[in-house]
Amino acid sequence: DRYAGPWTDDVRAGPSAGEIQFQRRYQALSAALQPGTRVCRAQPYGIGGHRLVRGRVGARNGGLLDVHLDAPPPDLTPPGGVLTNERLFDWRPCL
């Protein structure tokens, strides 16, 4: 991370490059992942394995999502097929 902005009394007076990048990424994902949007993610399992898990965004609470799974894997059986309080950054829009 680097900071190339103004300084006031030896304290930076603005966000760093990493903070700006984080905010832009959060805003883009936040705009894309609205309730009803189809989402997916690579769900790790076993030692180094991944599988694609798909669902729809149910509700949002800030940076947290409720995801209604289309076809929950047998070993990932949340109550009612809904994952609650999932981090926004763990999911991506998908077809």
VOFI-256410 format. One record per atom (N, C-alpha, C, O): residue number from 1; x, y, z. Coordinates in steps of 0.1 Angstrom, whole numbers, always signed. Layout:
N
{nr NUM | X X | Y Y | Z Z}
...
% end
This chain:
95
{nr 1 | X +8 | Y -12 | Z +0}
{nr 1 | X +0 | Y +0 | Z +0}
{nr 1 | X +9 | Y +12 | Z +0}
{nr 1 | X +19 | Y +13 | Z +6}
{nr 2 | X +5 | Y +22 | Z -7}
{nr 2 | X +12 | Y +35 | Z -7}
{nr 2 | X +3 | Y +47 | Z -6}
{nr 2 | X -9 | Y +46 | Z -8}
{nr 3 | X +9 | Y +58 | Z -2}
{nr 3 | X +1 | Y +70 | Z +0}
{nr 3 | X +8 | Y +81 | Z -7}
{nr 3 | X +20 | Y +83 | Z -4}
{nr 4 | X +2 | Y +88 | Z -17}
{nr 4 | X +8 | Y +98 | Z -25}
{nr 4 | X +0 | Y +111 | Z -24}
{nr 4 | X +1 | Y +119 | Z -33}
{nr 5 | X -7 | Y +113 | Z -13}
{nr 5 | X -15 | Y +125 | Z -12}
{nr 5 | X -9 | Y +135 | Z -2}
{nr 5 | X +3 | Y +134 | Z +2}
{nr 6 | X -16 | Y +145 | Z +1}
{nr 6 | X -11 | Y +156 | Z +10}
{nr 6 | X -10 | Y +151 | Z +25}
{nr 6 | X -17 | Y +141 | Z +29}
{nr 7 | X -1 | Y +157 | Z +32}
{nr 7 | X +1 | Y +154 | Z +46}
{nr 7 | X -1 | Y +166 | Z +54}
{nr 7 | X +1 | Y +178 | Z +50}
{nr 8 | X -7 | Y +165 | Z +66}
{nr 8 | X -9 | Y +175 | Z +76}
{nr 8 | X -4 | Y +171 | Z +89}
{nr 8 | X -8 | Y +162 | Z +95}
{nr 9 | X +6 | Y +179 | Z +94}
{nr 9 | X +13 | Y +176 | Z +107}
{nr 9 | X +17 | Y +161 | Z +108}
{nr 9 | X +15 | Y +154 | Z +117}
{nr 10 | X +24 | Y +157 | Z +97}
{nr 10 | X +30 | Y +143 | Z +96}
{nr 10 | X +19 | Y +132 | Z +97}
{nr 10 | X +22 | Y +121 | Z +100}
{nr 11 | X +7 | Y +136 | Z +93}
{nr 11 | X -4 | Y +126 | Z +93}
{nr 11 | X -10 | Y +127 | Z +79}
{nr 11 | X -13 | Y +138 | Z +74}
{nr 12 | X -12 | Y +116 | Z +72}
{nr 12 | X -18 | Y +117 | Z +59}
{nr 12 | X -32 | Y +123 | Z +59}
{nr 12 | X -40 | Y +121 | Z +69}
{nr 13 | X -36 | Y +130 | Z +49}
{nr 13 | X -48 | Y +138 | Z +49}
{nr 13 | X -58 | Y +132 | Z +39}
{nr 13 | X -66 | Y +140 | Z +33}
{nr 14 | X -57 | Y +119 | Z +36}
{nr 14 | X -67 | Y +113 | Z +27}
{nr 14 | X -64 | Y +98 | Z +26}
{nr 14 | X -56 | Y +93 | Z +33}
{nr 15 | X -72 | Y +91 | Z +18}
{nr 15 | X -71 | Y +76 | Z +17}
{nr 15 | X -59 | Y +72 | Z +9}
{nr 15 | X -54 | Y +79 | Z +0}
{nr 16 | X -54 | Y +60 | Z +12}
{nr 16 | X -43 | Y +54 | Z +4}
{nr 16 | X -48 | Y +48 | Z -9}
{nr 16 | X -60 | Y +47 | Z -11}
{nr 17 | X -39 | Y +44 | Z -17}
{nr 17 | X -42 | Y +38 | Z -30}
{nr 17 | X -50 | Y +25 | Z -27}
{nr 17 | X -60 | Y +22 | Z -34}
{nr 18 | X -46 | Y +17 | Z -17}
{nr 18 | X -53 | Y +5 | Z -14}
{nr 18 | X -67 | Y +7 | Z -9}
{nr 18 | X -77 | Y +0 | Z -12}
{nr 19 | X -69 | Y +18 | Z -1}
{nr 19 | X -82 | Y +21 | Z +4}
{nr 19 | X -91 | Y +26 | Z -7}
{nr 19 | X -103 | Y +23 | Z -7}
{nr 20 | X -86 | Y +33 | Z -16}
{nr 20 | X -94 | Y +38 | Z -28}
{nr 20 | X -98 | Y +26 | Z -36}
{nr 20 | X -110 | Y +25 | Z -40}
{nr 21 | X -89 | Y +17 | Z -39}
{nr 21 | X -92 | Y +5 | Z -46}
{nr 21 | X -103 | Y -4 | Z -39}
{nr 21 | X -112 | Y -9 | Z -46}
{nr 22 | X -102 | Y -5 | Z -26}
{nr 22 | X -112 | Y -13 | Z -18}
{nr 22 | X -126 | Y -6 | Z -20}
{nr 22 | X -136 | Y -13 | Z -22}
{nr 23 | X -126 | Y +7 | Z -18}
{nr 23 | X -139 | Y +14 | Z -19}
{nr 23 | X -145 | Y +12 | Z -33}
{nr 23 | X -157 | Y +10 | Z -34}
{nr 24 | X -137 | Y +13 | Z -44}
{nr 24 | X -143 | Y +12 | Z -57}
{nr 24 | X -148 | Y -3 | Z -59}
{nr 24 | X -159 | Y -4 | Z -65}
{nr 25 | X -140 | Y -12 | Z -55}
{nr 25 | X -145 | Y -26 | Z -56}
{nr 25 | X -158 | Y -29 | Z -48}
{nr 25 | X -167 | Y -35 | Z -53}
{nr 26 | X -158 | Y -24 | Z -36}
{nr 26 | X -170 | Y -25 | Z -28}
{nr 26 | X -182 | Y -19 | Z -34}
{nr 26 | X -193 | Y -25 | Z -35}
{nr 27 | X -181 | Y -7 | Z -40}
{nr 27 | X -192 | Y +0 | Z -46}
{nr 27 | X -197 | Y -7 | Z -59}
{nr 27 | X -209 | Y -8 | Z -61}
{nr 28 | X -187 | Y -13 | Z -66}
{nr 28 | X -191 | Y -20 | Z -78}
{nr 28 | X -199 | Y -33 | Z -75}
{nr 28 | X -209 | Y -36 | Z -81}
{nr 29 | X -194 | Y -40 | Z -65}
{nr 29 | X -201 | Y -52 | Z -61}
{nr 29 | X -214 | Y -49 | Z -54}
{nr 29 | X -224 | Y -56 | Z -56}
{nr 30 | X -214 | Y -39 | Z -46}
{nr 30 | X -226 | Y -35 | Z -39}
{nr 30 | X -237 | Y -31 | Z -49}
{nr 30 | X -249 | Y -35 | Z -47}
{nr 31 | X -234 | Y -24 | Z -60}
{nr 31 | X -243 | Y -21 | Z -70}
{nr 31 | X -248 | Y -33 | Z -78}
{nr 31 | X -260 | Y -34 | Z -82}
{nr 32 | X -239 | Y -43 | Z -80}
{nr 32 | X -243 | Y -54 | Z -88}
{nr 32 | X -251 | Y -65 | Z -80}
{nr 32 | X -259 | Y -71 | Z -86}
{nr 33 | X -248 | Y -66 | Z -67}
{nr 33 | X -254 | Y -77 | Z -59}
{nr 33 | X -266 | Y -72 | Z -52}
{nr 33 | X -266 | Y -70 | Z -40}
{nr 34 | X -277 | Y -69 | Z -59}
{nr 34 | X -290 | Y -65 | Z -53}
{nr 34 | X -299 | Y -77 | Z -51}
{nr 34 | X -296 | Y -87 | Z -57}
{nr 35 | X -309 | Y -76 | Z -42}
{nr 35 | X -318 | Y -87 | Z -40}
{nr 35 | X -324 | Y -92 | Z -54}
{nr 35 | X -328 | Y -84 | Z -62}
{nr 36 | X -323 | Y -106 | Z -55}
{nr 36 | X -328 | Y -112 | Z -68}
{nr 36 | X -318 | Y -115 | Z -78}
{nr 36 | X -320 | Y -122 | Z -87}
{nr 37 | X -305 | Y -110 | Z -76}
{nr 37 | X -294 | Y -112 | Z -85}
{nr 37 | X -289 | Y -126 | Z -84}
{nr 37 | X -288 | Y -131 | Z -73}
{nr 38 | X -287 | Y -133 | Z -95}
{nr 38 | X -281 | Y -146 | Z -95}
{nr 38 | X -266 | Y -145 | Z -92}
{nr 38 | X -259 | Y -137 | Z -98}
{nr 39 | X -261 | Y -153 | Z -82}
{nr 39 | X -247 | Y -152 | Z -78}
{nr 39 | X -241 | Y -166 | Z -77}
{nr 39 | X -248 | Y -176 | Z -77}
{nr 40 | X -228 | Y -166 | Z -77}
{nr 40 | X -221 | Y -179 | Z -76}
{nr 40 | X -207 | Y -177 | Z -69}
{nr 40 | X -203 | Y -165 | Z -68}
{nr 41 | X -202 | Y -187 | Z -64}
{nr 41 | X -188 | Y -187 | Z -59}
{nr 41 | X -182 | Y -201 | Z -59}
{nr 41 | X -189 | Y -211 | Z -60}
{nr 42 | X -169 | Y -201 | Z -58}
{nr 42 | X -162 | Y -214 | Z -57}
{nr 42 | X -161 | Y -218 | Z -43}
{nr 42 | X -155 | Y -211 | Z -35}
{nr 43 | X -168 | Y -228 | Z -39}
{nr 43 | X -169 | Y -233 | Z -25}
{nr 43 | X -158 | Y -243 | Z -23}
{nr 43 | X -158 | Y -254 | Z -29}
{nr 44 | X -148 | Y -240 | Z -14}
{nr 44 | X -138 | Y -250 | Z -11}
{nr 44 | X -143 | Y -262 | Z -4}
{nr 44 | X -153 | Y -261 | Z +5}
{nr 45 | X -138 | Y -274 | Z -7}
{nr 45 | X -141 | Y -286 | Z +1}
{nr 45 | X -129 | Y -295 | Z +0}
{nr 45 | X -122 | Y -295 | Z -10}
{nr 46 | X -128 | Y -304 | Z +10}
{nr 46 | X -117 | Y -313 | Z +10}
{nr 46 | X -104 | Y -306 | Z +11}
{nr 46 | X -102 | Y -295 | Z +16}
{nr 47 | X -94 | Y -313 | Z +5}
{nr 47 | X -80 | Y -308 | Z +5}
{nr 47 | X -78 | Y -302 | Z -9}
{nr 47 | X -74 | Y -309 | Z -18}
{nr 48 | X -80 | Y -289 | Z -11}
{nr 48 | X -77 | Y -283 | Z -23}
{nr 48 | X -88 | Y -284 | Z -34}
{nr 48 | X -85 | Y -279 | Z -45}
{nr 49 | X -99 | Y -289 | Z -31}
{nr 49 | X -110 | Y -290 | Z -41}
{nr 49 | X -119 | Y -278 | Z -40}
{nr 49 | X -120 | Y -271 | Z -30}
{nr 50 | X -126 | Y -275 | Z -51}
{nr 50 | X -136 | Y -264 | Z -52}
{nr 50 | X -148 | Y -269 | Z -60}
{nr 50 | X -146 | Y -278 | Z -69}
{nr 51 | X -159 | Y -264 | Z -58}
{nr 51 | X -171 | Y -266 | Z -66}
{nr 51 | X -178 | Y -253 | Z -67}
{nr 51 | X -177 | Y -244 | Z -58}
{nr 52 | X -186 | Y -252 | Z -78}
{nr 52 | X -193 | Y -240 | Z -80}
{nr 52 | X -207 | Y -240 | Z -73}
{nr 52 | X -215 | Y -250 | Z -76}
{nr 53 | X -210 | Y -231 | Z -65}
{nr 53 | X -223 | Y -230 | Z -58}
{nr 53 | X -230 | Y -218 | Z -63}
{nr 53 | X -225 | Y -207 | Z -64}
{nr 54 | X -243 | Y -220 | Z -67}
{nr 54 | X -251 | Y -209 | Z -73}
{nr 54 | X -263 | Y -207 | Z -64}
{nr 54 | X -268 | Y -215 | Z -57}
{nr 55 | X -268 | Y -194 | Z -65}
{nr 55 | X -280 | Y -191 | Z -58}
{nr 55 | X -285 | Y -177 | Z -62}
{nr 55 | X -280 | Y -171 | Z -72}
{nr 56 | X -294 | Y -171 | Z -54}
{nr 56 | X -299 | Y -158 | Z -56}
{nr 56 | X -298 | Y -150 | Z -43}
{nr 56 | X -299 | Y -155 | Z -32}
{nr 57 | X -295 | Y -137 | Z -45}
{nr 57 | X -294 | Y -128 | Z -33}
{nr 57 | X -308 | Y -126 | Z -28}
{nr 57 | X -317 | Y -123 | Z -35}
{nr 58 | X -310 | Y -129 | Z -15}
{nr 58 | X -323 | Y -127 | Z -8}
{nr 58 | X -324 | Y -113 | Z -2}
{nr 58 | X -330 | Y -104 | Z -8}
{nr 59 | X -317 | Y -111 | Z +9}
{nr 59 | X -317 | Y -98 | Z +16}
{nr 59 | X -303 | Y -94 | Z +17}
{nr 59 | X -293 | Y -102 | Z +17}
{nr 60 | X -301 | Y -81 | Z +19}
{nr 60 | X -288 | Y -75 | Z +21}
{nr 60 | X -288 | Y -66 | Z +34}
{nr 60 | X -298 | Y -60 | Z +36}
{nr 61 | X -277 | Y -67 | Z +41}
{nr 61 | X -276 | Y -59 | Z +53}
{nr 61 | X -261 | Y -53 | Z +52}
{nr 61 | X -252 | Y -59 | Z +58}
{nr 62 | X -260 | Y -42 | Z +46}
{nr 62 | X -246 | Y -36 | Z +44}
{nr 62 | X -238 | Y -45 | Z +36}
{nr 62 | X -241 | Y -48 | Z +24}
{nr 63 | X -227 | Y -50 | Z +41}
{nr 63 | X -218 | Y -59 | Z +34}
{nr 63 | X -221 | Y -74 | Z +35}
{nr 63 | X -213 | Y -82 | Z +32}
{nr 64 | X -233 | Y -77 | Z +41}
{nr 64 | X -237 | Y -91 | Z +43}
{nr 64 | X -249 | Y -94 | Z +34}
{nr 64 | X -257 | Y -86 | Z +32}
{nr 65 | X -249 | Y -107 | Z +29}
{nr 65 | X -259 | Y -112 | Z +20}
{nr 65 | X -266 | Y -124 | Z +26}
{nr 65 | X -260 | Y -132 | Z +34}
{nr 66 | X -279 | Y -126 | Z +23}
{nr 66 | X -285 | Y -139 | Z +25}
{nr 66 | X -286 | Y -145 | Z +11}
{nr 66 | X -292 | Y -138 | Z +2}
{nr 67 | X -281 | Y -157 | Z +9}
{nr 67 | X -281 | Y -163 | Z -4}
{nr 67 | X -290 | Y -176 | Z -4}
{nr 67 | X -287 | Y -185 | Z +4}
{nr 68 | X -300 | Y -176 | Z -13}
{nr 68 | X -309 | Y -188 | Z -14}
{nr 68 | X -302 | Y -197 | Z -25}
{nr 68 | X -302 | Y -193 | Z -36}
{nr 69 | X -298 | Y -208 | Z -20}
{nr 69 | X -290 | Y -217 | Z -29}
{nr 69 | X -300 | Y -224 | Z -39}
{nr 69 | X -311 | Y -228 | Z -35}
{nr 70 | X -296 | Y -225 | Z -52}
{nr 70 | X -304 | Y -232 | Z -62}
{nr 70 | X -304 | Y -247 | Z -59}
{nr 70 | X -315 | Y -253 | Z -59}
{nr 71 | X -293 | Y -253 | Z -57}
{nr 71 | X -292 | Y -268 | Z -54}
{nr 71 | X -281 | Y -270 | Z -44}
{nr 71 | X -269 | Y -272 | Z -48}
{nr 72 | X -284 | Y -269 | Z -31}
{nr 72 | X -274 | Y -271 | Z -21}
{nr 72 | X -267 | Y -284 | Z -22}
{nr 72 | X -273 | Y -294 | Z -23}
{nr 73 | X -254 | Y -284 | Z -21}
{nr 73 | X -246 | Y -296 | Z -21}
{nr 73 | X -250 | Y -304 | Z -9}
{nr 73 | X -253 | Y -299 | Z +2}
{nr 74 | X -249 | Y -318 | Z -10}
{nr 74 | X -254 | Y -326 | Z +1}
{nr 74 | X -246 | Y -323 | Z +15}
{nr 74 | X -252 | Y -324 | Z +25}
{nr 75 | X -234 | Y -320 | Z +14}
{nr 75 | X -226 | Y -318 | Z +26}
{nr 75 | X -227 | Y -303 | Z +31}
{nr 75 | X -222 | Y -300 | Z +41}
{nr 76 | X -234 | Y -295 | Z +23}
{nr 76 | X -236 | Y -281 | Z +27}
{nr 76 | X -251 | Y -278 | Z +28}
{nr 76 | X -257 | Y -273 | Z +18}
{nr 77 | X -257 | Y -282 | Z +39}
{nr 77 | X -271 | Y -282 | Z +40}
{nr 77 | X -276 | Y -272 | Z +50}
{nr 77 | X -279 | Y -276 | Z +61}
{nr 78 | X -276 | Y -259 | Z +47}
{nr 78 | X -281 | Y -249 | Z +56}
{nr 78 | X -296 | Y -250 | Z +57}
{nr 78 | X -303 | Y -255 | Z +49}
{nr 79 | X -301 | Y -246 | Z +68}
{nr 79 | X -316 | Y -246 | Z +70}
{nr 79 | X -323 | Y -239 | Z +59}
{nr 79 | X -321 | Y -227 | Z +57}
{nr 80 | X -332 | Y -246 | Z +52}
{nr 80 | X -340 | Y -240 | Z +42}
{nr 80 | X -332 | Y -237 | Z +29}
{nr 80 | X -338 | Y -231 | Z +20}
{nr 81 | X -320 | Y -241 | Z +28}
{nr 81 | X -312 | Y -238 | Z +17}
{nr 81 | X -307 | Y -224 | Z +16}
{nr 81 | X -305 | Y -219 | Z +5}
{nr 82 | X -307 | Y -217 | Z +27}
{nr 82 | X -303 | Y -203 | Z +27}
{nr 82 | X -291 | Y -201 | Z +36}
{nr 82 | X -290 | Y -205 | Z +47}
{nr 83 | X -281 | Y -195 | Z +29}
{nr 83 | X -268 | Y -191 | Z +37}
{nr 83 | X -270 | Y -177 | Z +41}
{nr 83 | X -273 | Y -168 | Z +33}
{nr 84 | X -269 | Y -174 | Z +54}
{nr 84 | X -271 | Y -161 | Z +60}
{nr 84 | X -258 | Y -155 | Z +64}
{nr 84 | X -249 | Y -162 | Z +67}
{nr 85 | X -258 | Y -142 | Z +63}
{nr 85 | X -246 | Y -134 | Z +67}
{nr 85 | X -234 | Y -137 | Z +59}
{nr 85 | X -223 | Y -139 | Z +65}
{nr 86 | X -235 | Y -139 | Z +46}
{nr 86 | X -224 | Y -142 | Z +38}
{nr 86 | X -217 | Y -129 | Z +34}
{nr 86 | X -224 | Y -119 | Z +31}
{nr 87 | X -204 | Y -129 | Z +33}
{nr 87 | X -197 | Y -116 | Z +30}
{nr 87 | X -199 | Y -113 | Z +15}
{nr 87 | X -199 | Y -122 | Z +7}
{nr 88 | X -201 | Y -100 | Z +12}
{nr 88 | X -203 | Y -95 | Z -1}
{nr 88 | X -192 | Y -99 | Z -11}
{nr 88 | X -194 | Y -103 | Z -22}
{nr 89 | X -180 | Y -99 | Z -6}
{nr 89 | X -168 | Y -101 | Z -14}
{nr 89 | X -166 | Y -116 | Z -18}
{nr 89 | X -158 | Y -119 | Z -26}
{nr 90 | X -174 | Y -125 | Z -11}
{nr 90 | X -173 | Y -139 | Z -14}
{nr 90 | X -181 | Y -144 | Z -26}
{nr 90 | X -179 | Y -155 | Z -31}
{nr 91 | X -190 | Y -135 | Z -31}
{nr 91 | X -199 | Y -139 | Z -42}
{nr 91 | X -197 | Y -130 | Z -54}
{nr 91 | X -193 | Y -118 | Z -53}
{nr 92 | X -200 | Y -135 | Z -66}
{nr 92 | X -199 | Y -127 | Z -78}
{nr 92 | X -212 | Y -129 | Z -86}
{nr 92 | X -219 | Y -140 | Z -85}
{nr 93 | X -216 | Y -119 | Z -94}
{nr 93 | X -228 | Y -122 | Z -103}
{nr 93 | X -224 | Y -133 | Z -113}
{nr 93 | X -213 | Y -134 | Z -117}
{nr 94 | X -234 | Y -141 | Z -116}
{nr 94 | X -232 | Y -151 | Z -126}
{nr 94 | X -244 | Y -153 | Z -135}
{nr 94 | X -255 | Y -148 | Z -131}
{nr 95 | X -243 | Y -161 | Z -145}
{nr 95 | X -254 | Y -163 | Z -154}
{nr 95 | X -262 | Y -175 | Z -150}
{nr 95 | X -272 | Y -179 | Z -156}
% end
